[in-house]
């Protein structure tokens, strides 16, 4: 059994000349059929002349150049026009003369340079043809010549319209590709910010604390081990993130709420007292909501480490059927947790993530001087 899809793929891979040649060959063969003699385009209404040796030359000139109508549209149009003029003057009126319209449409669609000059040259050449036909005894009136000229203009116009449509589609795809690349760069930058900032902040805080533990070797060793573990996790997360840039990489695993306990424990090891409470169970499937929830908690704990190190921090996550609510608060009257003493990209990125899922996000100071991050994340709004 023939695999039509495979045949179609092979055909599309062929050179454009190979794909365009069958039309010209078919028109040439059809033009030789006796039943279609005199069924071609007629300008001037001269009496039909029987076939002679020149007829085959005319058919070849009108049909075979169609094979290069997209590769060399100007060459195709010039040869077909020459064959068309000979056909009308000799009054063969073969079926192949209909290829003039095809050549004009192809030129209008694919000719890149000297388009206006080509159109003017063809228009100027039409008048001598009409005069020559009149001297040969053509009975066509002026109105007939005008109508035929407008037909040729229409064929060119159709090709020009196809050209503009193709250009507009190419421009649209270019804009989509640029927007996609920009969105991907933003996503990667956001992921790098989340991963690097959290781990490096924890390492800095742990290193600072280790400076004061030189008199307690056991505690110093534990602090250095924590720094080592955090560094290894950072390297592992970065490798995973960079692997995602590889188009052949199939593992698209992202953090989920199931890893919140690990995240909280890592923050505690960095010296931040964290109280963690969960209510309910994640819905199945939760879509991107779990990933966004993880990032909200991660960024909030990172800010607590950076701006309110050692201050009590409370993380509350509630799982509902339709949404996940997150609240991360730091109980410190002097806390700047989450207030961008840095670039502010973290909270802005969280807001964008939550907004993309149709949720709500806020990050505000509390009346007691602390800071609280709240998020309501719809479940199942994205996958």
N, C-alpha and C positions, 0 to 999 in steps of 0.2 A: 504494500500500500504506500502511495506517495505521500510524503510528509509535506503538506502545502506550506506550513510555516517555515520549514527549512528551505524550501525552494524560494519562498518570498525573501528570506534573509539573504540567500545567495544572490538573488536578482538585485537587491538593493546595494550589495557590495560591488556590483559590476560598475565599470567606468560609465560616466554619463553618456558618452558617445554610443556605447554598446546598447544602453537602455533606450536611446532616442532613435537608433537606426531602424528598428522594425516598422515604425510608422511610415518612414519614407519608402522602404521596400514594399510595404503593403500597397501604398498609393501607386507606386510604379507598376506593380503587377495588375492592380485593378484597372489602371489606365489602358492596359493592353487588351482588355476584354472588349470584343466587338459590340456587345450590348450597351456599353457605356461610352462608345465613341460619340463625341459631340455633346457630352453631358457636363462639360467643364464650364468655367467662368467665361462669359462672352462680353466683350466691350466693342461696340461699333456695329454689331450684327452683320459681320461679313459672312458670306456663304461658307459653309463648312468644307474644308479641303480634305481629300482622302489622305491616308497615311503614306509617307514616303520615308526615305532614309533619315531625313532631318528630324522627323517626328520622334525618333528614339533618342536623339540628342536632346531635344526639348524636354522630353519626359525625364531624362536623367538629370538635367539642370534643375528641373522643378522639384524633383523628389529626393534625390540622394543627399543634397545639402542639409536636409532636415535632420540628418544624423548629428550635425554639429550646431544645431540651433541654440543650444545652451552653452556649449563650449566656446564657439566663435559665432555669435549671433550676427555680427556685421557681415562676415563671409557668407553665411547662410542666406541672409537677405539679399546680398548683391547677386549671388548666383541664381537664386530663385526668381529675382526680378528680371534678370537677363532672359531666363527661360520663359517667363511669363510674357515679356515683350515679343519674343520670337513666336510664341504660341498665338498671340493675338494678331500679329502681322501676317503670319502664315495661315491663320484661321483654322488651326487644327482643333482648338477648343477641347483638348483632352481633359480627362478627369483630374489629371495632375495639376492643372492650373488652379485648383482650389487650395493648393498648398501656399499660395501667396498670402492668404489671410493668416495661416499658421505661422509663416515666417515673420509677418508683421507683429503678431502677438508675442512671439518669442523675443524679437528684438526689443519691443516695448518693455518686456519683463526682465530681460537679462543684459541688454546692452549697457555698459558702464560708462563709456566715454563718447563724446561727440554726439549725444542723443539729439540735440536740437539741430545740429548741422545735418545729421542723417535724415531727419524728418523734412527739413527744407529742401534737401537735394532730391528726395523722392517726389516731393510735391512739384518741384520744378521740372522733373523728368516726365511727369504725367501729361503736361501740356503738349510737348512734342509727340508723344504717343497718340494723343487724340488727333492732332493735325495729320500725322502719318496715316492713321486709319481713315480719316476723312478723304484723303487723296487716293486711297485705295478703293474708295466707293462705299464706305460705311454709311449706313442710313440712320445711325443713332443721333438723336437730337441732343442739344446742349444739356437739357435737364437730365438725360440719362447719364451723361458723363459726370455731372455734378453728384448725382445720387451714388454712383459707383465710387467716386472719390471719398464721399462721406462714409461709405462702407469701409474703405481702407483706413480712414481716420479712426473709425470705431474700433477696428481690430487693434490698431496701435494703442488706443486709449484703454482697451481691456487689459493689454499687456502692462501698460504703465500702472493701472490700478492694482494689478497683481503684484507688481514690484513694490509699490508703496505699502500694500498690505503685508508683504513679507518683511519689509524693513521695519514696519511698526511692531510686528510680532517679535522680530529679533531684538528691538529696543526694549520691549516689555520683558523678554526673557533676561536681558542683560540687567535690567533694574531688579528683577526678582533674584537673580544670582548675587548681585551686590548686596541686596537687603539680607539675603540668607547668610552671606559671608559675614556681614556686620553683626547679625544676630548671633552667629556662632562665635565670633570673637568676643562679644559681650558675655555670652554664656561661659566661655572658657575663662575669661578674666574674673568672672564672678566666682566660679568654682575654685580658681587658684587663690582668690582672696579668702574664701571661706576656709579652705584647707590649710594654706600656709599661715594665715594670721592666727588661727586657733592653736596650731602646734607650736609655732615659733613664740607666741605669747606665753604659752605654758612653759616652754624651755627657758625663756628669759626670767620669768618669775621664779622658777625653780633654781636657776643659777644664782640669782640674787640672794635667795634664801640660803643657798649652800655656802656663801661667803661667811656667814655668821655661825657655821657649824664646825669650824676647824677644831674646836675643843671637844667635840662629841663625834668621834670617828664613826660610830655605828649609824648615827643620824646622817652624817655627811655621806657615808656610803649609800644609804637608802636614797638620799636626794640625788646623788650622781646617777644611780641606777634608774631613777625616775626620769632624769633628763635623757639618758640613753634610750630608754623605752619610748619616750615621746619623739625623739629624733627618728627612731626606726619606723614608728607609725607614720611620721610625716613623709619619710622616703617612700614607704609603701603606698600611701595615698597619692603622692605625686606620680609615682610610676603608673598607678591605675588610671589616673586622670590623663596622663600622656598617652597611655595605651588607647584611650578612647579616640585620640586623634588619628590613629591608624585605621584606614578604611577597611582593612581585613580583620580588624578586632571584633569578635562577636560578643564578648562579655560586656554587657551594658549595666552591670550591677551598680546601684546607687544606694547611699545610706537610707535606712528606714527607721521607724520608731522602735523597732526591736533592738537597735543599737544605742538607744538613749541611756540605758543603764551604764554601758561602757563609757559613753561620753561624760556622764556625770562623775563616774569614778575617776576618770583621767583628770577632770578638773579638780576634784578633791585632792588628788595626789600632788597637784600643783600648788596646793595650799589654800584653796578656796573652800570655805565651809558651805556645802550645798545641801539643801533639803529637797528631795525629789518625791513627788506624789503623782500617781496616775489613777485615773478613774475610768472604768469601762474597758472595752477591748477594741482594737482597730477593726473597722469594717472591712469586709472582703468583697470585691477588691477596693482598695483605698486610692488607687490611681497615683497621681503625683503628690497627693496630699501628705503622704508619709514622708516623702523626701523633703518637701518644703517645711514640714513640722521639724524634722531633724535640723535643717539649716537655721530655722528661727531659734531653736534652743542653743545650737552651737554658737551662733554669732552673739547671742545674748550672754552666754557664759564667757566668751572671749572678751567682750567688753567689760564684764564684771572683773575678770582677771586684770585687765589693763588699767581700769580706772577706779576700781574699788577692791583692790586685793586684800583679802582677809575679812571682808565684810560678809555677813550672813546673806546668802542668796537662796531664794525659794523658786523652784521650778514646778509648775502644776500643768498637767496635760490631761484633758478630758476628751474621751472618744465618744462621739455620738454616731447615730445612724447616718446622718447627713453632713456632719462637719466635725472637725477637730478644733478644740480651743486650746490655746497655749497662753500661759502667763508666766513671765520670768521677772521677779522683782528683787532688788537689792536693798536691804534694810540698813542704810547708812546715811545719817543726816548730811554728811559731806560728800556723798557719792556723786561721781560724775559718770557712773556706768552707763554706757550707751550714748552719752552725750559726746558727739564727735569731737574728741580732742585730736582725732586722726583725720583721715580723708573724708569720713562720712559715707564711704562707698558701701560699707556693710549694711547699715540700716536702709539705705536707699535701695540696695539690691534685694533686701528682704521684702520691702514694700512692693517692688516690682514682681517678685515671685508670687506673693500672696494676691496681688491685684490680677495677675494673669490667670489665676484660678477662680476669680470672682469673689474673693474673700475680703476681709477687713484687717487693717494693720495699724497699730499706733505705738508710739514710743514717747513717753512723757515723764517729766519729773513728778514725784508724789509730794503731797503736802508736807510730809516729814523730811523732805530733802532727798529721799531715795529716788530710785529710777525703776520704771516698770515697762516691760514690753508685752503687748497683748496682740494676739492674732486669732482670727476666726477663719479657718481654712475649709472650704467645702470639700466633701469627699466624692471621688469619682468624676470630677469635672474634667480631668485630663488623664491620659494614660502615659 
